[in-house]
C-alpha cells in the first residue's frame, strides 16, 4: 500500500462540508480486497481492538486496504477525543488506486492520524508490533496543544451557533469572525475593541485603584513600596494583615495575602519584586474571592473562587492527597482543561507551614488543608457559580469599574463576605481589574451551572440579526468566468460598494490589483474575505482550487455556473468526464445559503441539472426565452433572464425588466453571443443580490471590456484598417464561441494565431484546429514557452493533425515563439482583414500587440 499526494481540504469540498485530509492510496492486487489477506483483519483487531466494521455503513462493495486505512485514520482521531465522524474511500479510474478522505478537526492532528493509520496497517500486514497507547497519546497531546483553549473555543462555538463565519489566524488564540468590512477579531477573551491604554491601566494595579476610587468604587487602602523595609512600614501604616502583590502581575503570580509578620512580608516582597519593579502593599480584606465577568455594560457571570486545598483522611500525606486530587481528568497542566493541577512549590510549602504542615504530614480526618491563599484557577483553585446571587448594586459597581478603565470585556475581582449585599454594606472592595479574563470558571465551574459567556461576548460584538457576512458571489464554469466576475463586480459596485474580486488575472480590491497571476483559488478568495476594505466579494472559483483545498467560504449568497459544454482540463486529478467536472463545479451550488440563488445556464443540460442541489432559489438564463426549462421555471414563479430580439429581459411573476443590447457595449449590439450570455449571468447575479435595476443598467452601459480592464477577453484593436481580436480562449467550447462571434464581423480574409496547452487531452487539442480550419483562411501555429509536460513539438503536431481535413484553411505555418507568431500574422494583414490571436502569456502578448498598434499610428 502506497500513500501519496496528501492534501488538506480546509473548506467545503467535493466530498462534504467537513475539513478533511485527502490522500491517493495505491493498493496491490492482494490489498484490493482484504479477503485475499486471510489473517489481516485479525491482526488489525489485535493491534486496534476498538476498530469497528471495516466498511462504512451502507457500503456493499469489496473492502480494500484503502478502506481499512480510512477507518483506522478516523477512529484513531475519535478515540483520541477528536470530534470527527466523516470519512470516505472512492475508487479512481486507475485500477487499484483510491481516493481516501478522512475528516479532521485540527489539520496537524489529521495528518498525524493518517500517518499513524498507515503505520498500523503496515504493521498488521507484516505482523509487526504497533504501540496503540503511544499513538493515541501522541494524538491527544498534539490535539490539546494546538486546539483552541476553553475561553477562545467558547466564543468561537457561540459564533458558529449564530452563523458567523470564523477563521483561525494563528496557531494560538487569534481568531477572525466575519468577512471583509464586517470582520471582528479576538485573541482569547480579548476583542479588537480592547484598547491598549485600557489594558495598560488594568495591568497597573495602583493606577486602577486610583481611578476606581475617583469613581466612588470601593477599593482597599494601600500604596507602593520601594523596598522590603518600606513594605513593612506600609503594613504598619495600614494596621492588621495585608496583601503584597506586584503592581503589574497576572494570574495571581507573586501575590501573598493575609500576612502580617515582618518575616513573611519581607519574603512576599521578594517574590513580588521578581515579577514587577513596583510592589503594592494594601490592607487585607477578609472574605471570599469573587470574579465578576463584565461584557459591554452588563454583568454576565460571577464565580466564587476557592484556593487549592485537600481534605485530610488521617491516612495519606499532603503530597499523596494532592496526587489523588490531580488524578481528576478535569485537571490538566495548562488552560485546556476545566481545572489546573495543584502544584507543590515554595508558596505552597510556605502556606502549609503557616498551618503547621509540610508535604509529608498526615492531616487528620476532615482537616481542611489550604495550599495557597490566592484562589486563581491557574494555581489549582476551584470555582463555584454565584451569578444568580449578585446584588444589583454590587453588579452596578462592577460595570462602573469596567467602564472607568475602558474595557469592553473584563474580569472584576471582588473580595467580600457575600454577593447578596452591596460592597459598602459589608466592607467589600474591588481589588483588581483583569483584561483578557479567563472564562473557564464561568463555562465549567467546579460547582453550579455554567454560563453562556461566549454567547454574551459574541452578542456584544455583533448586534441581533448580524452575522458578520458580506455578500459573496462565486462564479464557476468552463468559459466566461472572468468576464462574468468582472461585470458582476462592476454592477454591484456602482453605488459605492467596495467590491473585492478574484479571477484568473489577479486579486482586486476595488480598482486596485493587489496580486497578479491566476488567482481563482481559495487562497486568493481568503485574502479578499479577510480584507477590511471589502463590502462584497465576487470570486472566480476554479476547479483546481476546489480539488486542491476546497472552498474559502462556508456558504455564498450567489453561485453562478456559466457553462460546462465539452469541459476543460479533463483527465487531470481523476476528473475524466464532463459529468465528473460538473460534480466539482456543482460544489458552489451546494453551498448557496437558503436565502440565496444559483444562477444556472438553462441551455446547458449538465448545468441546469445542478438546480436540485441548491438550498436556495434558482435563476435560469438562456439566449432562448422559450427553452422548455425557462418557460417551466417562469410559470412556477421563478426568475429568468433571456434574449428577446434586441433586448435582454429579466422576468418573474409577470414583471419584466428590458435592457437594450445596444446599451451593453460588451455585447457589440448583441453580435457576440457568448458575451450576451456573460451579461445575462452577471445581470442575474446582481438581481439575486437585489441590486436596483437603475444601478444594473448604469453598470452595463459603463463596463469597458478592453485590454486594460479585461485582458484576454475579446479585446479588439484596429491595425492598419484590419481588425485584431485577442482572446484567451483555450478549449474547444471557447474556440467555437469565438468562431461564432468573428463570423458575425465582416472581413476580407480571416487569420488565426494559436497554440495549445499541453495539459489538455490529445483530442481536445486536435479539436481546436478542427474548428478553426473550417472558419479561417490562414492558421499560424506556434509553440509557447510552457509545454506542460509535453515533449518538444508534440502540441504543434496535434494542432497540425486537427488541420488535416480543413475545408477553408489555405495557408498554415508553424512558428516557435508567441510574439514571433503574432508579428508574422500582423505582417500578413491587409485593410479589411480580421485576425484572431489566441494569446497564452496574456498581459505580455497584449502589451506586444498594443505596442505594434501604437507604432503603426505613429508612422501614419
N, C-alpha and C positions, 0 to 999 in steps of 0.2 A: 504494500500500500504506500503510495507516494502522495504527499500533501503539498500543493503548490498554490501560488497566487492567492495569498490570504489577503482579504480586504475587510475594512471596517465600514459597514453601511451605517452612516451616522444620522440618517433621517428616513422617512417613509420611502420604501423601495419596491422593487419588483416583487418581493415576496410577502411583505407585510408592512405595517406601520412601525414595527419594533426596530430598534437599533439591533444590529446583528453582525456577526462575523461570517463571511462567506469564503469558502475555500474550494479549490478544484482538487478532487481526490481521484487518483487513478488506481484501479484495482486489477490484479492479475486474474486469470481465468478462475482459479480456485476462490479468490476473495470476492468474486462477483456474486457468490452465494455461500453463506456460511454453512449451508448444508454439506458443502464439499469439504468442510473442515470439521470433522465429526466431534472433536473434543473442544472446539473453540468456545462454544457457549459455556460449558462447564468451567473452563479456565477463566473466562471473563467473570463469571459469578463468584469464583473463588477469590478473585482479586478485588471485586467490587460487589459485595453482597447486596447492596441497596439497588442494584441495577434492576429496572423494571422490564417490561416487554421490549424486545429488541426492535420491533417495528412499531411505528406510531399507530395510534387508534385509527381504525378505518382503512389502513393500508393493507392490501391483499397481495402485493407483488412479492418478488424474490427479495430477501433481505441480504444485502451485501455488507462488506466490511465498512463501506462508506456510511450505511445506515447505522451500523454499530457505533462508529466514531461520532456520528451526530448525537445519538442518545447518551453516550458517555460524556461528551462535552457539555451537554445541557444538564445532566444530572449531577455532575461534579460541582457545577455552579450552584445548583439548587441545594445540595447537601452542605455547601459551604455558607448557606444563608442568603444567597443572591435571589432576588425576586424575578426569576425567568421562567417562561412557560413555553415559548415558541421555538420550534426547530423544523427543518425540512431537508430532505435529500431528493434531488431530481437528476435523473439520467440525462446526459447530453447526447448529441448526435454521434459522438465518438464512442465506440464500444468500450465498456469498462471505465468510462470517465464520468464522474458525477459532480454536481454542484451541491455542496453541503452548507446549510445555513443554520446558524445557532444564535439565538438571542443573547444579548449581554446587557447588563445594567451599568457596568463600568468597562470601558474598552480594554484597558490593560488586563483586567480580570478575565474578560472573554478570550483574549489572546492566550493568556496563560492556561486557561482551561482547555483550549484547543490543543495546545502543545502537550499538556499532561494527558489528555484523552488519547492522543496519538501514541504516546509512550506506553500507556496502559494497554492499548490494543496490540501493540507490537510485543509487549511483554507476554500477553496471553498467547499470541501467535507462536512465540518462540519458547513458551513455557518458562519464562524468566520471572524473577520476583518483581513486585511493584509495591511501593510503600504508600498505601492509600491514606493512612493517617497523616503522613507528611504532606501529601498532595493537598488534602483538604485544609490542613493548617496553613500552607502557603497561600491558598486561595483566600481563606478567611483573613489572614494577616494583611494581604495586599488590598482586599476589599475594604477593611477597616481603615487602612492607611490612606486610601485615595477617595473614598466616598464622602459625600457631604456630611458634615457634623450635624448634630441634632438641631442646633439653632438655625443654621442655613437650610437644612433639609425641611424643617417645619414651614419656613417661609416659602420655599420652592413648592412644596406639596399644596400649600394654600393657593399659590398662583395657578398651578395646574388645575385645581378644582374650579377656579374662576375662568378657565380657558385662556389664561395669559401665557404666551409662549416664553420660554426661558432658554438661555444658553450659558453654559459654564465657561467663563473666560480664562480661568487658570485651573491648575490642579488643586488650588486652595479653595477658598470660600468666596471668591469674586464671581458674582452671577449677574447677568443682564436679563432683565424682564422686558418684554415688548420689543417692538421693532422701530427703526427709524427715529423720527421726531417724537415718538411716544415711548421711547425706551426709558427705563429706570435701572439703577444698579444698586446692589448691596454687597457688602463684604461681611459675612457672618450677620450679626444683629446690628449692623450699621448701614445706613442708607446714604444715597448720594446727596441727600439734603442735610446730612450731619456735617456742619461746617467745622473747619479746622480750629477756629477760635474757640468755639464752644467745647470741642473735645479737649483743647489745651486747658481751658478753665476747669473742666471736670477732673483732669489729672492733677491740678494744683489744689490740694485739699484746703490750704489756708485761704486762697482766693475764693474758693467755693463757699466756705463758711462766711466770709465777709459779705459776699453778695446775697447769700440766703438770709443772713441776719438783717441786712438792709431792707429785705422784702418782708420782714416780720416772721420769718420761718424759724422755729426753734432749732438751735444748734448748740453743741456742747462748748463750754468755755475752754480756752486753751491758747497756746501760742507756739511759735517755732523756737526750738532750742538749738544753740550753736555748738554745744559740747555736752558730754555726759554730765559734767558738773552743772551746766545750765539746765539740763533736763531735770536733774534732781531739784534745782531751785524752782523750776516751773511747777513741779509736782507739789512742792511745799506751799507755793502761792495758791494753788488750787485747793489743797487740803483733801485728804482722803485718797482712795485709789485712783489711778489714772490709766489712760491708754497712750501708748507710744507707737507711732507709725511713721513710715516715710511719707514725705509730702506728696510725691507723685508715684506711689506704688500702685499695684493692681493685684487682684485675686487673693488678697489677704496676706501677701508676702511681706515679711518683716513687721507684722503687726503683733503687738503684745497688749493684752487687755487685763484690767483688774489687778494691777500691780502697784505696790506702794513702798517696798523697801528699796533702799539706795542700791543695794547689790543687784536686784532684779531690774531696776530702772537703768542702771549702767549697762547691763547685759542687753537689755532691749534696745537701748540707744545704739549700741554697736551693731546689732542685727539690722536695724532700720537704716543706719548710715551706709551699709553695704549696698543698699538699693537706691538711696537718694542722698544728695548732698545736704538736703534740709530735712530735719526730723521734727515732727509735731508732737507735743505733749498736751493732752486735753483731759478734762475731767471724765472719769469713768461713770457711765450712766447705767445703773442696774436695770435689768430687764432682758427681754428676748431680742434676738437679732432678726429683723424682718427685711425682706426685699420686696419692694413695690415696683412693678413694671408700668411705666407711663409711655403710652404711644399717642403722639399728637397731643391732644388736650384731654386725654381720658386715661384713668387708671384701669388697666385691663386684667391685672393679676397681682396677687400678693402671696408670699410664702414665708412661713417662719423657718428659719434655718437653725438647725441644732448642730453643735460641734461634733466631731467624730468621737465616738465613745463605744465602750464594750460593757457588757454586764457580767460580773463575776459569778462563777458557779462553784467556788470552793475547791475545784479540781485542777483547772488549767491555768497556766501562767498568762500574763497580759499578752505576751508575744503569741502564744497559741490561740488566745481568744481573737486577736487581730487577724491571724491567719484564717480562722474559721469564718469571720465576717467577710474577708476578702474573697472567699470562695463563691460568694453570691455572684451569679452570672451577670447581674445588673451592674456590677462594679468592674471597671477597667482601669488601664493606666493613663488614659487620656480623657478627651471630652466626647468620644464617640458613644460612650455608654451613659446610662441614666445617672449612675453614681461612680465616684472615683475611689480607688482602693486607698485604704488608710495606710499611711507610711510612718515608719519609725525614724525620726530624725532628732536633731538637737532640741527643737522646740517641743516635740512630743516627750522626750526624756525629761526636759525641764518641767513640763506640765505634770507629768507623772510624779516627779519628785515633790512638787508642791502638795500633792495628795498623799505622800508617804509611800509611793510605789516606785518600782523600776520594772523593766520589761520582763524580768524573771519572777516577779511577785505573783502570788496566787490570791486574787481578791476573793473575799467571802461571797457566799451565795447572795445574789441580789444587789451587790455593791455596784454603783454606777461609777465607772472609771472614764474620765474625760481625757482625751489625747491632745486636745488643743482648746484654746479659749475662743478663737475665732471660728465662725461657722461656715466658712466658704465651702462650697461643694467640691472645689478643686483640691481641697486638702482632706477630703474624705467625709465631710459633713453630710447631713441629710436634710430634707425639706418636707414641710407639711403645708398643704394649700390652705390659706385663710382668706381667700378672695372675698367670700361672702360675709366675712366678719368686719371688714374695714368700715370704720365710721366715716360718713360723708365729709366731715370737716378735716379728718386726717387725710382722706383721699385728695381733697382740695389743696391741702398744703403740699402734697407730693407733686401735684400738677403745677402748682406755682413754682416749686423748686426747679422742675424741669424747664419751665418757660424762662425762669430767671437766668439759667445757664445758657439757654438757647438750643436745647437738644430736642429733636423730634422723636427720639426713641432713647430711653434711658432707664437704668435701674436706680432706684432711690433706696438707700439703706437707712432704716429707721431702727433705733433702739427704744423699746417701750415695753411696758408690762403686758399690754393687750392691744389688739386692734379695735376693740369695741368703743374706745373713748378717744376724744381728741388728744393730741400730744400735750397740749397745755394743761390738761386736767390730770396728767399722770407724770409730769416732768420728763416726758419723752423728747427725743430730738432726732433730726436728720443728721447722720454722721458722715455721709458720703454720697456723691452722685457718680454714676458709672456710665460712660459712653460704651457702646458695643456690649451691652449686658448679655450674660449667658441666659439662655431660655430654658435649659433642660429642667430646672427646678419647677418651672411652671408647666412644662409639657408632660413630664412624668415624675411628679413629686413622689417622695417615699411614702407619704400618707395623703389621702384626699384625692380629689379628682383633678385630672389635667385640664389645662385651659387652652383655648384656641388662640394662642398668642400669634401664631403665624398668620391666621386669618385677619387678626386685628392690624398687623403690620401691613399686609397687602391692602387692606381697606383704607389705610391711611395713605398709601402710595397711589392707589387708583380709586376714583370715585365709583359708586354703584353704577353698573352698566358698562364701565370702561374695561377693555381687555388688553390695552397696550398694543393693539394691532393697527397697522396701516393697510390700506387696500393693496392687494398683491394680485397681479395678473401674470400667469405662467403661460408661455407660448411654446408649443411643440409642433412637430410635423416634419415632412421630408423637405419641402421647399416653401419659401415665402416667410419663414420665421422672422428673419432680421427686419425685413421691411414692415411686417405686421407689428413687431415690437416697437420700432421707431415711430410709426404712425400712431399707435395706441398711446405711447408716452406723450407724443405731441398733442394729441386730442385732450387728454386729461390734464395736461399742464397749462392749458390756455387761460385758466382762471388764477394762475399764480401758484398752483400746487407744485411743490418741488418734487420732481419725479426722478427716482433712481432707475437706471436701466442697465441691463446686461445683454450683450449679444455677441456675435462672432467677431466683432471688431474691437470690443473693449468694454470697460465699465464706465458709466456716465453718471454723474450727479448733476442734474440739471443739464446745462450745455457743456459742462466741463468733463473731459475724459480724464479719469484718474488711473486707468490701467489700459494696456493695449494687448492685442492678440485675441485669440479665440477665448472669450470669457463667458461661455454659455453653460458653465458647470456650477456645482453647488458652492464652491469656494468663493467665486465672484458674487453669487447671489447673497451669500452671508455677509460679504463686505458691504453690499447695498443695504441689507436689512439692519446692519449694525451702524450705519452712518446717521449721525444726529440731524443732518440737514435733508432728510428724505421724508416726504409726506405720503408718497405712494411709490410702488415698485412695479416695474414691468420687466419680466425676466425670461429671456430665451432659455429654454430648458432642453438641452440636447440629450440624446440617448446615452452618450458616453458617460456623462456625469451621473445619470440615474443608475447606470450599471455599476459605475465605479464607487459611488459613495451614497446614493440615494438623494432625496430632495433636501434643500436647505430650509424648508418650511414644513410645518406640520399640516397646514391647510392653506388654500388660497381662495380668494374671492371669485376669480375668473380663471378658467382653464381654456385655452384656445388650441385646437388641433387643426392646422391648416389643411393637411392632406397626408396621405400615405402613398397612394399611387403604386408604382413598382418598387418603392422603397429605396434605401441607400445604405451603404456600409454593410450590406448583407454578407454573412459568412464570418463576421467578426464577433467575438465574445459570445459564441454559441447562439447568435441571432441569425438564423439561416433563411427564414421565410418572411414574407410581409406580415403574416399572422403573428410570428414571434415579435417582429418590430412593433406591431400595433399594441401588443401586451405591454411593451416598455413605454410607448408614448401615452398609453392609457393611464399610467400612474398618476399624472397630474389631474386627470378627470376624477379619479377615485378619491382624491383629497381636496375636492371643492367643498367649502363649508356649506351647510344646509341652506343658508340664505343666499348662496352664490349661484353662478351659472357656468355651464360648459358651453363654449361656442364651437360648434361642430360643422364640418363641411358635409352637407346633406347629399351632395353628388358623389362623394367618395364612400362607398358602402362600408368599408372597413372602419372608417372614422365614424360614420353615423351609428354603427353598431356599438359604439362606446357609450351611448346615452344611458342604458340601464345601469352602468357602473357609477353614474354621477349622483351624489347625495342631494344635489341642488336642482335648479331648473336647467332647461336646455334652450339655447338659441341656435337655430339652424341657419346657415347661409348657403346660397347656391345661385349660379347665374340664371337658372331656370326656376322662376317662381311657381311653375306648375308641376314641378317634380312631385311625385306622389308623397314622398316623405314630408315635403314642405307643406303641401295642401292639408295633409292629415294633421300635422302639428299645429298649423294655423287654425284649423277647425276646432281643435281641442283647447284653444285659447293660448297657445304657445307663441313665443316670439320668433319671427323670421326676418331675414334680410335677403333681398334678391334684386335682380336687374329687371327693369321694365323699360325696354327701349333705351332712351337717352337718360334714364334716371335710375338711381338706386332707391329702393323702397324698404323701409323698416315698418313692419306691421304686427299688430296684436289686437285682438278683440275689436276689430272694425276700425281701429285707429291706425293711421298711416302717417309716416314722415317721408317726403320725397326730396331727394337731393340730386340735382342735375350733375351728370358726369362731366359736363363742361366746367363745373365748379370744383372738380377734383383733378388738379393738374397731373397728379401721379398716374392717372389712367390714360392721359393723352386723348381726352374726349371719349374714353371707353374703348379705344382701339387696342389696348394691351390687356387681354383677358385676364392674365394672371395677376396684374396689378389691380384690376377690378375686384378679383377675389380677395386680394390682400386688404383692399379698402373695406370690403364688406366685413371681413373678420375683425378689423380694427374698430369699425363702427359698432359692431355687435358687442365687442369688449367694453367700449366706452358706455354703451347703452346699459350693459349689465351693471356698471357702477353708478347708474342713474345720472350720468353726465348730462347737463341740459343740452337740448338739440341745437340751440343757437351757438353754443360753445363747440359742439361737434362740427357744425357747418364751417365755423370760422377756422377750426383746425385743419379741416380738409382743404380749404382754399389756400392756406398759408404753408402747407407742408411742401418743402423743397426736396426733390429727390435727385440731387446732383452728387458729384464725386466727393464733395466736402462733407455733406450731411448723411449720405447713404452710399458709401463707397462699394463699388462692385454690384450695385443693384440697378441694372438697366440705366447706366449713366450714358447720356447722349452728348456727343461732340460733333462739331462741324469742322471738316478738314478739306480745304480747297474745293468746296462745293459738294463734297461727299459726306455721308453720314457715318459716324463711328459709334457703335454701341459696345460698351464694356460691361461685362457681367461675370459673376462668379458661378454661373450655372455649372454643375459638376456631376450630374446624374441624368439618366435618360428622360425622366419626367421634366426636369428643368430645361433640358435641351429641346424637348418637344414644345414646351410652353414658349420658349424664346423663338423657335421657328414660327410658331403661330403668330407671335407678336410682330416679327420683322416682315412676315409676308403681307401684313396689313399696311406696311410702309412702302411707298413707291421706290424703285431702284432700277438703274440700267443693268447693273451687274452686281451680284452678291458674292461676298467672300467671307470666310470664317477662319479664325486662328484658334487652334485647340490643342490641348494636351490632355492627359488623363491621370487620375490619381491611382497610384499603384496598389492602394489598399482596397480597391473595388474588385468585384469578381470579373473574370475574363469576359463573360457575356455582357456585363454592364458597360465595360469599356468599348467593346465592339459595337454595342447598340447605339452609342452616342454618334459615331461616324456613319452608321447606317441611316440614322435620322437626318444628319446634316448632308449626306450625299444626295438626298432627294430634294434639297432646298437651296443649295449653294453651288455657284459655278466654280469658285476657287476654294480649295481647302488647304490650309497651311498647318501641317502637323509639327509640333515642337516637343522636345524633351525638356522637362523642367528640372529644377535643382534636386528635388526630393522624389525618388522613385518608390519610397515607402516599402522597401523590402523586395522590389523587383530588380531583376538583372538589367544591366545597361542595354537599352534598345528594346526591351520587352514590351513596354507600354506602347511605343510607336508602332511596333509590329502588330499589336492587337488593333490599334486605330486604323492601320493600313488595311487589315482584314475586313474591317467594317465598311470600308470604301470599295471593296472589290466589285460589288454589283451596283454601284451608284449609277442612277439614271441621269442625273443632271450634272454632276461634277465633271468638268472637262480639264481642270488643271489641279494638280496636287503636288506638294513638295514637302520635304522633311528637313527640319532646321533644329540645330542644337542651341538652346537658349531662348528664354521667353522674350526678352527685349529685342533680340536679333530677329525673331519671328515677327514681332509687332512692326519693326522698321521695314521688314520685307513686304509685309502686307500694305503698309502705308505707301510705299513706293509704287505699288501697282494701281493705286486708286486714281480714278478719274472723276470729274464732276458728275454727279448723279448716281455714283456707286454707293453701296452700303456694305460696311464691314462689321461683322460681329467678332469681337475679341473676347474669348473666354479666358479671363485672367486667373493666374494662380497666386502670385505674390501681389495681392490686391492693391495695397497702397502704393507700393513701388511701381507697379505697372501703370496705375492711373496717373501717378506723377510723371512717368515717362511719356504717356500719351499727351498729357496736358502740356508738357514741355514742347513736344513736336508740334502741337496745335499752335502754341504761342509763337514758335519760330516761323510758321507759315504766315501768321498775322503780321509779324514784324517785317517780313520780306515782301508783304503785299500779295 
